[in-house]
Amino acid sequence: MRLLLVEDDALLASGVCEGLSAQGFNVDLIDTAEAALGSLKLTHYDLAVIDIGLPRMDGLELVRRLRREGVALPVLILTARDTLEDRVDALELGADDYLIKPFHLSELVARVRALIRRSRAVASSVIVHGALTLDMGTREAMLGSAPLALTGREWATLELLLLAAPRVVAKEKILESLSAWDRELNMNAVELYVSRLRAKLEPGGVRILTVRGLGYRMEAPAR
Amino acid sequence: MKSIRLRLLALLLVPLVLLLGVSLLLDYRFALDQANDAYDHELADAAAAIAARIRVRPPGIEVTLPEDVIRILRGSGDELFFRVIAPDGDTLAGRPELPAMEAGDTLQVGDGELDGQPVRIAALRTPTSAGMVTVVVAETMHKRQAVADRILFAVMWPNLTFMLVALVLVISAVSLGLRPLRALSREIEARSARDLGLLPVDGVPAEAMPLVSAMNRLLARLRSASESQQKFLADAAHQLRTPLAGLQTQLELAHEEVPPAQQGRIRQLLTAAHRIGHLAHQLLALARATPEAAAGHDQHQVELADLAAQAVADAHDRALARQMDIGLEAGSARIIGSTWLLREVLSNLIDNALIYAPAGARVTVRTGVEDGHAFIEVEDDGPGIPAEDRERVFERFYRCPQSGGQGSGLGLAIVREIARLHEADAHALEPRDGRPGARVQVRFPAAAR
C-alpha cells in the first residue's frame, strides 16, 4: 500500500516514515503542500497523512484544494492545535480523520489501517477484520475459512460496527439502523443481537467490546 | 460615590429655594410699602390736624389739643405719639423723645423707634408768624404689620405651590434625563464577564457617547489582547508538540530496534516524553483557562451528555490498557459554555480517575441535572481522596502523599479553573453508593431557562 506523508519537521517525518514502513506501508515523504499537490495528481496513493502546520500553504488549504480538484483519497490530518475549531475545520474541509501531536505510532498505524479499510470497503465492498471477512456485495461472511451464517439484523449490526471501527458505535445508532426492520425494537433487542453476534464471532477470536452506558466497538484485531 | 442625579438635584434645588426666599422677602417689602402708603396719609392728616391747632400768642406759641381730638387721632388700633417743636427747638407739647427728623420739605415720613418699639414717624413743618413750627407724629406699626402679613400670606401660597411644582418637575426631569444612562448601565451589568463585544451605540445620548466610545475602545483592546494571547498559545502548542511528537516516534522506533537489555532505558525515556507531552498540554490548558485568555473563546449552548459520551469513547482504549471499566451514565444537561474547555474538564477528570484508581477499577462518567443544577462528575471505586485532602487536590501541583508519582498535579486545578470560568464549583465528594472511592463533581449554576 502506498502512502504519502506531507510533513516538514525532519525528526517527526523520519520517525513516521520508518514506523509506517515497518508495518509494510510504502511511504513517500514530501515537505511542502505545493509539491504534495503535484505528486497526488500524478501518482495513485492509498492514503495521505498531512500535517496542518506546513510552511506557506498549510495542510488545511492542501486538503481543500485536493477535494476541490476531485482527489478522493483518504486523508489523515496531523495537528498540534487541539481546539475544537481546528478539528471541525479539518473534517469539514474533507479530511477523514485527525490525530493530535504527540501520538503513539501504534495509534497512527491503527488510524491509517482503519481509513484504508473503510475506503477499500467502499471501493471493493469487502471488509476484513482479523479472521472476519464481510463481502457486502454478495452478502457473504467468512470467519477464518468457514462461511458464517448471519441474520439480516446481525449483518446490519456487524456492518455498522466494522465500518466504524475502531470507533464506538452508540446503542441508539444501532437501534436506529435496525428500526428499518422493526419499529418496535428496544435497547434490550440490541443487546440480544450483539450477544448472538459475540457467540458467533468468538471462535474466530473476533471480539465486540462493550462501552458501558454508551455502546459497542470492535476490538482491534490482533496481528 | 458621586451621583449625577444628586448633584443635578442639588444644583437645581438650592438656587430654586434661594430664589423663593428672595422672592418672598421682596414680596414682604412690597406689601409693607403698600401698607405704609395707605396709612402714611392718615399719619400726615393727623400731623395736619395737630398743626391746625397751633396758635401764636405772643410772647409764645400754644397748642391746644382737647382729649377728643386726641381720641379721634388714635382711632385705629395703634398708639399715637406727637411732639410740637418751637422754632427755637423747644418742645411745646407731647413726647420730647420723638426725633425731629431732618430739616427739609414741609412733610417727611420715615421709620424710627420709640420706647423700644418700631414706629412710623411723620414730621410736618408749618410756618407761623413766630417762625417754623414742626409737628412730629409717630404711630406704632401694628396695623401696617397686619396688612403686610395679610398681603404676604396671600402671595406666599402661590409661591410655595410654584416651588413644589418646580420641585416635582426638576426631580422627574432629572430622572427622565438620566434614563439613557441607566439603560446603558443595565446593558453593561447584564453582560457576562467574558463578553468583550462592543457596546451598542444606538440611542446613547451625546453626553454619554465619549464614555461609551472610550469603553468600546477598551473592550476592543482587551479583545485583541485576548486574541493575540490565544494565538500565542496555539503557536506555543504547535512549537512544543511537533518536536515532542518527533521525539516520541523516534523513541518508539528505537525501542523496537535496540537489544532487549537496553529496552528498559528507552521505555523510561518514552515515559518521560509522554509526561512532558501531557504536562505541556496541561500547562497550555491552564493558560487557556485564565479569564484573560478565555475571553477569546466562543460561548455556545453545549449538551454535556454528548461531550461525556465523546470523552468516554476517547478514553476507552486507555481504560482497557489499564484493565479498567469505564462507563457512562448520561442525563441530558444543557449549559452555555466553551466546548473546548468543557472537554478539558472531562478529559482531566477521567485521566485523574485512570491514573489514581487501581487496575480493575470501575470508572463512571455522569452528567445530568440535580436540584436545577447541571453537573458533570466522574466517580471511581479506587482508594478515594482522604477527607483532609479534598480541597487541596484542586491546588496546582498538589498530589496526595499516598498516591503514586504519576500525575502532574495539574488536572484538578485545570478543572477548577474552567469551572470558575463557567461560574461553576468543583468539589471532591463521596461516591454516590457510599462505598469507598472518589467522586469529583463540577456543578453549574442553576440554569436560567
Interface residues (C-beta under 8 A of the other chain):
Chain A: D9 A10 L11 L12 S14 G15 V16 E18 G19 A22 D51 G53 L78 A80 R81 D82 T83 L84 E85 I100 K101 P102 F103 H104 L105 S106 P166 R167 V168 A170 L209 V211 R212 G213 L214 R217
Chain B: A234 A237 H238 Q239 L240 R241 T242 P243 L244 A245 G246 L247 Q248 T249 Q250 E252 L253 E256 A273 H274 G277 H281 A309 V312 A313 H316 D317 L320 D325 I326 G327 L328 E329 A330 T339 W340 R343 T364
